[in-house]
Amino acid sequence: MFRSAGPRYRADHAGHLSLHQLKVMSAIETCRTAALGGHVEACDDCGHWRISYNSCRNRHCPRCQGAAARTWLAAREADLLPVGYFHVVFTLPGEVADIAFYNKAIVYDLLFRAASETMLTIAADPRHLGARIGITAVLHSWGSAMTYHPHVHMIVPGGGIALDGTRWISSRPAFLLPVRVLGKLFRRLFLSRLLALYDAGKLCFFGSMAHLSNRGAFLRHLAPVRKKAWVVYAKPPFVGPEAVLAYLARYTHRVAISNRRLITFDEAGVTFRFKDYRRDGPRRQRVMTLSVDEFIRRFLLHVLPRGFHRIRHYGLLSSAARKQSLELARRLLDAPLSLEDPGPDAPVDTRPPCPCCGWHMTIIETFARSCQPRAPPQPSAQIRELAP
């Protein structure tokens, strides 16, 4: 889709696309093509060979996130505790999302800080949990139809370490923290700090939002959301660590839309599946068709600012105290402590299996960007010796 419609889209919107968006488009278009180079691999047994082109490894490419997600999950598996985990979602109202659209890096960072501080503050309150909790937070900026909808997903253990560090305090089985209390504190923290950023001259406004450069207009724009209830959504706890990992695998390295949701791409446009959360039951699954230009526009809405970290850890899981906090939590829970590194194991054979016989595929040639293999691959000497 990007390869066929991308050049025309860039020409039609020249001057309106950022350099980072152009780089994302280019990476997706060249992903797993000769433009990025690659290698030839052949089976050591049956001689089957194939050409494999390199991946772009861009974090916005739907084809390149699988390996990154598996590596990240392997590291997180050791951090799981034998408790229930809750899924909490903090969402920005539409009026604030309009401001975030023109100030993504600043407002996304504020969203992370306000949401995490809200959770840590209410959890530490003796009237609620009275404990230090851990949080893994993931930023998403899209709804199911790729509309602009910034929100943060959080995975939170069902309990925490007492403030004096002497015991583990468990939450109720199906209740972590009161969502109305969370929503009120989140609204107050976010709006007060958003106004501070405005007064410091760190917010910019363009196009239809240019009038917000006037402070009075800015305050009037935010007036309705000061009275509106900010919804914080909390799901019941996951059943077991496997369910937590399955959730994380779906959410941590997701992009605005995955290839499996695409149905057709033709003269009529792009047709894909999406969920309409205003409906219940089977009627929630729906199909939408967009013009190619509109589809690309919506996809590029969700390109993250350069260098922005969309996965962050807080509390017990923050980088500075992760190891000590998790070891203390396991002792208080009478759970097995994480094993020390036993040293190097026997080297693991990472060669992919042959699709024909299941034996090992070995790289026999590499080629640089924008090049092709020198000639049709020839069987190795070992294969020739085995041949009848």
C-alpha positions as CSV (number, residue, x, y, z in Angstrom):
1,M,0.0,0.0,0.0
2,F,2.7,2.5,1.0
3,R,4.8,1.4,-2.0
4,S,2.0,2.0,-4.5
5,A,0.4,5.1,-3.0
6,G,3.2,6.6,-1.0
7,P,5.0,8.6,-3.7
8,R,1.8,10.3,-4.8
9,Y,0.8,11.0,-1.2
10,R,4.2,12.6,-0.5
11,A,3.9,14.8,-3.6
12,D,0.4,15.9,-2.8
13,H,1.3,16.8,0.8
14,A,4.8,18.2,0.2
15,G,5.6,20.6,3.0
16,H,3.0,19.2,5.3
17,L,4.8,16.1,6.4
18,S,7.6,16.1,9.0
19,L,11.0,14.6,8.3
20,H,10.3,11.9,10.8
21,Q,7.0,10.9,9.1
22,L,8.8,10.8,5.7
23,K,11.5,8.5,7.3
24,V,8.7,6.2,8.6
25,M,7.1,5.9,5.2
26,S,10.4,5.2,3.6
27,A,11.3,2.5,6.1
28,I,8.0,0.7,5.7
29,E,8.1,0.9,1.9
30,T,11.7,-0.6,1.8
31,C,11.2,-3.2,4.6
32,R,12.2,-6.6,3.4
33,T,13.2,-5.6,-0.1
34,A,16.5,-5.5,-1.9
35,A,16.8,-1.8,-1.0
36,L,17.9,-2.9,2.5
37,G,20.1,-5.8,1.3
38,G,19.9,-9.3,2.7
39,H,21.3,-12.8,2.5
40,V,20.9,-16.2,0.8
41,E,20.5,-19.2,3.0
42,A,20.5,-22.9,2.1
43,C,19.6,-26.1,3.8
44,D,22.6,-28.2,4.9
45,D,20.7,-31.4,4.1
46,C,18.3,-31.1,1.2
47,G,19.8,-28.1,-0.5
48,H,16.7,-25.9,-0.5
49,W,17.6,-22.3,-0.7
50,R,15.8,-18.9,-0.3
51,I,16.6,-15.2,-0.4
52,S,15.8,-13.2,2.8
53,Y,15.8,-9.4,2.7
54,N,16.6,-7.3,5.7
55,S,13.9,-5.7,7.9
56,C,13.7,-2.0,8.5
57,R,13.3,-2.4,12.3
58,N,11.4,0.8,12.5
59,R,9.1,0.8,15.6
60,H,6.2,1.9,13.5
61,C,6.4,-1.0,11.0
62,P,3.8,-3.7,11.7
63,R,6.1,-6.4,10.2
64,C,9.1,-5.6,12.4
65,Q,7.6,-5.7,15.9
66,G,7.4,-9.4,16.5
67,A,11.1,-10.0,17.3
68,A,11.3,-6.8,19.4
69,A,8.2,-7.9,21.4
70,R,9.6,-11.4,22.1
71,T,12.9,-10.0,23.3
72,W,11.2,-7.5,25.6
73,L,8.8,-10.1,27.0
74,A,11.6,-12.5,27.8
75,A,13.2,-9.8,29.9
76,R,9.9,-9.0,31.6
77,E,9.0,-12.6,32.4
78,A,11.5,-12.6,35.3
79,D,9.8,-9.5,36.9
80,L,6.3,-11.1,37.3
81,L,5.1,-11.7,40.9
82,P,2.7,-14.5,42.0
83,V,-0.2,-12.1,42.4
84,G,-3.1,-10.9,40.3
85,Y,-2.4,-8.1,37.9
86,F,-4.8,-5.3,37.0
87,H,-5.2,-3.4,33.7
88,V,-5.8,0.3,34.3
89,V,-6.3,2.9,31.4
90,F,-6.0,6.7,31.7
91,T,-7.5,8.6,28.7
92,L,-7.3,12.3,27.8
93,P,-10.6,14.1,27.0
94,G,-11.1,15.3,23.4
95,E,-10.3,19.0,24.3
96,V,-7.0,18.0,25.7
97,A,-6.2,15.6,22.9
98,D,-6.6,18.5,20.5
99,I,-3.8,20.3,22.4
100,A,-1.7,17.1,22.5
101,F,-1.9,16.7,18.7
102,Y,0.3,19.8,18.2
103,N,2.6,19.2,21.3
104,K,3.0,15.4,21.3
105,A,6.3,15.0,23.1
106,I,5.5,17.4,25.9
107,V,1.9,16.3,26.4
108,Y,2.6,12.6,26.1
109,D,5.3,13.0,28.7
110,L,2.9,14.9,31.0
111,L,0.3,12.1,30.5
112,F,2.8,9.5,31.7
113,R,3.9,11.6,34.7
114,A,0.4,12.6,35.8
115,A,-1.1,9.1,35.4
116,S,1.8,7.3,37.2
117,E,1.9,9.9,40.1
118,T,-1.9,9.5,40.5
119,M,-1.6,5.7,40.8
120,L,1.4,5.9,43.2
121,T,-0.2,8.6,45.4
122,I,-3.6,6.9,45.8
123,A,-2.0,3.5,46.4
124,A,0.3,4.9,49.1
125,D,-2.7,6.5,50.9
126,P,-3.5,4.5,54.1
127,R,-7.2,5.0,53.4
128,H,-6.8,2.9,50.2
129,L,-3.9,0.5,49.9
130,G,-1.1,2.1,51.9
131,A,1.6,0.5,49.8
132,R,4.3,1.1,47.2
133,I,3.1,-0.5,43.9
134,G,4.8,-1.2,40.6
135,I,3.6,0.0,37.2
136,T,4.4,-0.9,33.6
137,A,2.8,1.8,31.4
138,V,2.4,1.8,27.6
139,L,1.3,4.7,25.5
140,H,-1.2,4.3,22.6
141,S,-2.4,7.3,20.6
142,W,-5.1,5.6,18.4
143,G,-8.6,4.2,18.6
144,S,-9.6,1.0,16.7
145,A,-10.4,3.0,13.6
146,M,-7.0,4.8,13.8
147,T,-8.6,8.1,15.0
148,Y,-6.5,10.2,17.4
149,H,-7.1,9.0,20.9
150,P,-4.1,9.3,23.3
151,H,-4.3,7.1,26.4
152,V,-2.0,5.1,28.6
153,H,-2.4,1.4,29.4
154,M,-1.0,0.2,32.8
155,I,-0.3,-3.2,34.2
156,V,-0.3,-3.1,38.0
157,P,0.3,-5.9,40.5
158,G,-2.6,-6.5,42.9
159,G,-0.8,-5.1,45.9
160,G,2.5,-3.6,47.0
161,I,5.1,-3.4,49.7
162,A,4.0,-1.6,52.9
163,L,5.5,1.9,53.3
164,D,7.7,0.6,56.2
165,G,8.9,-2.3,54.0
166,T,7.9,-5.0,56.5
167,R,5.1,-6.8,54.7
168,W,3.2,-7.2,51.4
169,I,-0.2,-5.7,51.3
170,S,-2.6,-7.4,48.9
171,S,-5.5,-5.6,47.2
172,R,-9.0,-7.0,47.3
173,P,-9.4,-9.8,44.7
174,A,-11.3,-7.8,42.1
175,F,-10.6,-4.2,43.3
176,L,-7.4,-2.3,43.2
177,L,-8.1,1.4,43.7
178,P,-11.3,3.6,43.4
179,V,-11.4,4.9,39.9
180,R,-13.4,8.0,40.7
181,V,-10.7,9.1,43.2
182,L,-8.1,8.3,40.5
183,G,-9.9,10.3,37.9
184,K,-10.2,13.4,40.1
185,L,-6.5,13.5,41.1
186,F,-5.5,12.8,37.5
187,R,-7.6,15.7,36.3
188,R,-6.1,18.1,38.8
189,L,-2.5,17.0,38.3
190,F,-2.7,17.1,34.5
191,L,-4.5,20.4,34.1
192,S,-2.4,22.3,36.7
193,R,0.8,21.1,35.0
194,L,-0.6,21.7,31.5
195,L,-1.3,25.3,32.5
196,A,2.2,25.6,33.9
197,L,3.6,24.4,30.5
198,Y,1.5,27.0,28.7
199,D,2.7,29.8,31.0
200,A,6.3,28.7,30.4
201,G,5.7,29.1,26.7
202,K,6.3,25.5,25.9
203,L,3.1,24.8,24.0
204,C,2.6,25.6,20.3
205,F,-0.7,25.9,18.4
206,F,-1.3,25.9,14.6
207,G,-4.1,25.8,12.1
208,S,-7.6,25.6,13.7
209,M,-6.0,25.8,17.2
210,A,-3.9,28.9,16.6
211,H,-6.4,31.0,18.6
212,L,-5.3,29.2,21.7
213,S,-2.1,31.2,21.7
214,N,-4.3,33.8,23.6
215,R,-4.4,32.8,27.3
216,G,-8.0,33.7,27.7
217,A,-9.0,31.5,24.7
218,F,-6.8,28.7,26.2
219,L,-8.6,28.9,29.6
220,R,-12.0,28.9,27.9
221,H,-11.0,25.9,25.9
222,L,-10.2,24.0,29.1
223,A,-13.1,25.2,31.1
224,P,-15.5,22.3,30.1
225,V,-12.9,19.6,31.0
226,R,-12.4,21.1,34.5
227,K,-16.0,20.1,35.3
228,K,-16.1,16.9,33.3
229,A,-15.4,13.5,35.0
230,W,-12.1,12.1,33.6
231,V,-12.7,8.4,33.1
232,V,-10.1,6.0,34.5
233,Y,-10.9,2.4,33.5
234,A,-9.8,-0.6,35.5
235,K,-10.3,-4.2,34.4
236,P,-10.6,-7.2,36.7
237,P,-7.2,-8.9,37.4
238,F,-5.6,-11.3,34.9
239,V,-5.6,-15.0,35.7
240,G,-2.0,-16.0,36.1
241,P,1.3,-14.7,34.8
242,E,0.7,-16.3,31.4
243,A,-2.3,-14.0,30.8
244,V,-0.2,-11.0,31.8
245,L,2.4,-11.9,29.3
246,A,-0.2,-12.6,26.6
247,Y,-1.6,-9.1,27.2
248,L,1.8,-7.4,27.1
249,A,2.6,-9.3,23.9
250,R,-0.5,-7.7,22.3
251,Y,0.0,-4.1,23.6
252,T,3.6,-3.2,24.2
253,H,4.9,-3.2,20.6
254,R,1.6,-2.6,18.7
255,V,1.3,-0.1,15.9
256,A,-1.8,1.8,14.8
257,I,-3.0,-1.1,12.7
258,S,-1.7,-4.6,12.1
259,N,-1.6,-6.4,8.7
260,R,-4.1,-9.0,9.9
261,R,-6.8,-6.4,10.2
262,L,-6.5,-5.4,6.6
263,I,-9.1,-7.0,4.2
264,T,-8.7,-5.4,0.8
265,F,-6.7,-2.7,-1.0
266,D,-8.2,-1.7,-4.4
267,E,-9.5,1.2,-6.4
268,A,-12.2,1.8,-3.8
269,G,-9.7,2.3,-1.0
270,V,-8.6,0.3,2.0
271,T,-11.0,-1.9,3.8
272,F,-10.2,-3.1,7.4
273,R,-11.8,-4.5,10.5
274,F,-12.3,-2.4,13.6
275,K,-14.1,-2.5,17.0
276,D,-16.9,-0.1,17.7
277,Y,-16.8,0.1,21.5
278,R,-20.2,1.9,21.6
279,R,-21.8,-1.5,20.6
280,D,-21.9,-4.7,22.4
281,G,-21.7,-8.4,21.4
282,P,-21.2,-9.4,17.8
283,R,-22.2,-6.0,16.5
284,R,-19.0,-4.6,17.9
285,Q,-16.9,-6.0,15.1
286,R,-17.3,-3.8,12.1
287,V,-15.7,-3.1,8.7
288,M,-14.6,0.3,7.4
289,T,-13.4,1.5,4.0
290,L,-11.2,4.6,3.7
291,S,-9.6,6.3,0.7
292,V,-5.9,5.5,0.5
293,D,-4.9,9.1,1.3
294,E,-7.1,9.1,4.4
295,F,-5.8,5.7,5.5
296,I,-2.2,6.9,5.2
297,R,-3.1,10.2,6.9
298,R,-4.6,8.4,9.9
299,F,-1.6,6.0,10.1
300,L,0.9,9.0,10.2
301,L,-1.1,10.6,13.0
302,H,0.5,8.1,15.3
303,V,4.1,8.5,14.5
304,L,5.8,9.1,17.8
305,P,8.2,11.9,18.4
306,R,11.8,11.0,17.7
307,G,13.4,9.2,20.7
308,F,10.2,9.1,22.7
309,H,9.9,6.2,25.1
310,R,6.4,4.7,24.9
311,I,7.0,2.0,27.5
312,R,7.9,3.2,31.0
313,H,8.1,1.7,34.5
314,Y,7.3,3.3,37.8
315,G,7.4,2.5,41.5
316,L,8.7,-1.0,42.3
317,L,9.5,-1.5,38.7
318,S,11.5,1.7,38.1
319,S,14.9,1.0,36.7
320,A,16.8,2.3,39.7
321,A,15.1,0.0,42.3
322,R,13.8,-2.8,40.2
323,K,16.1,-5.6,41.4
324,Q,16.0,-4.8,45.1
325,S,12.3,-4.1,45.1
326,L,11.4,-7.4,43.4
327,E,13.6,-9.4,45.6
328,L,12.0,-7.9,48.7
329,A,8.5,-8.4,47.3
330,R,9.3,-12.1,46.6
331,R,10.6,-12.6,50.2
332,L,7.5,-11.0,51.6
333,L,5.3,-13.2,49.4
334,D,7.3,-16.3,50.2
335,A,7.9,-16.7,46.5
336,P,11.1,-18.2,45.0
337,L,13.8,-15.6,44.5
338,S,15.0,-14.9,41.0
339,L,17.9,-17.2,40.2
340,E,21.4,-15.8,39.8
341,D,22.9,-16.1,36.4
342,P,24.2,-19.6,36.3
343,G,26.9,-18.7,33.8
344,P,27.1,-19.3,30.0
345,D,25.2,-22.3,28.7
346,A,26.0,-24.3,25.7
347,P,25.6,-22.1,22.6
348,V,22.1,-22.3,21.1
349,D,21.7,-23.0,17.4
350,T,19.8,-20.0,16.1
351,R,19.7,-21.1,12.5
352,P,16.1,-21.3,11.2
353,P,14.7,-24.7,10.2
354,C,14.3,-25.7,6.5
355,P,10.7,-25.4,5.3
356,C,11.2,-28.7,3.3
357,C,13.0,-31.1,5.6
358,G,13.3,-29.3,9.0
359,W,17.1,-29.2,9.1
360,H,19.2,-26.1,9.5
361,M,19.4,-23.2,7.0
362,T,22.9,-21.7,6.8
363,I,23.7,-18.3,5.3
364,I,25.9,-18.8,2.2
365,E,25.9,-15.3,0.8
366,T,25.1,-11.7,1.9
367,F,24.5,-8.8,-0.3
368,A,24.5,-5.0,0.3
369,R,21.7,-2.5,0.0
370,S,20.1,-2.1,-3.4
371,C,22.0,-5.2,-4.6
372,Q,21.0,-8.7,-5.5
373,P,22.7,-12.0,-5.1
374,R,25.6,-12.4,-7.5
375,A,24.2,-15.6,-9.1
376,P,21.7,-18.4,-8.4
377,P,22.9,-20.0,-5.2
378,Q,24.9,-23.2,-5.6
379,P,24.8,-26.1,-3.2
380,S,27.6,-26.2,-0.6
381,A,30.4,-28.8,-0.9
382,Q,28.9,-30.8,1.9
383,I,25.6,-31.0,0.0
384,R,27.4,-32.0,-3.2
385,E,29.2,-34.8,-1.4
386,L,25.8,-36.2,0.0
387,A,24.2,-36.0,-3.4
388,P,23.8,-39.4,-5.2
